[in-house]
Amino acid sequence: MELNSIPDIFQSKIRIAIVSCLLTGKKTFREVKELTGATDGNISTHMKKLVAVDIVQVVKDFENNKPRSTYTLTPSGRKEFEIYVRRLEEIINQAK
């Protein structure tokens, strides 16, 4: 197993944290921020990348006349993350 086989999209601590928190279901921007401890700018930047490669889906609406973004992990995003985790497990098992 080559380390280069790990997808680029999962080579960021913040993106891994975002995807991990979405494994349990949809989250608002505020919830993602609280769970990851990331700044607004970092979340926005990394969410755009995750949305662009169909890992995360975003729904934008309004709540009490305030804009709200809600994020969910796409089925392909869940699958890609599971593959990523399996690759890490293979790397660990090869090192034993």
LINCORRA-V245592 format. One record per residue. NEAR is the number of other C-alpha atoms within 8 Angstrom. Layout:
# LINCORRA-V245592
near
NEAR
NEAR
This chain:
# LINCORRA-V245592
near
7
6
6
5
7
10
8
5
8
11
9
7
7
11
13
10
9
10
11
8
11
12
8
6
8
9
11
10
10
7
8
12
12
8
7
10
6
9
7
7
6
9
12
8
8
10
10
8
9
12
11
7
7
10
14
14
10
9
7
8
7
8
7
4
5
6
8
10
10
11
13
11
14
10
7
8
11
11
8
9
10
8
8
11
8
8
11
8
8
9
11
8
7
7
5
4
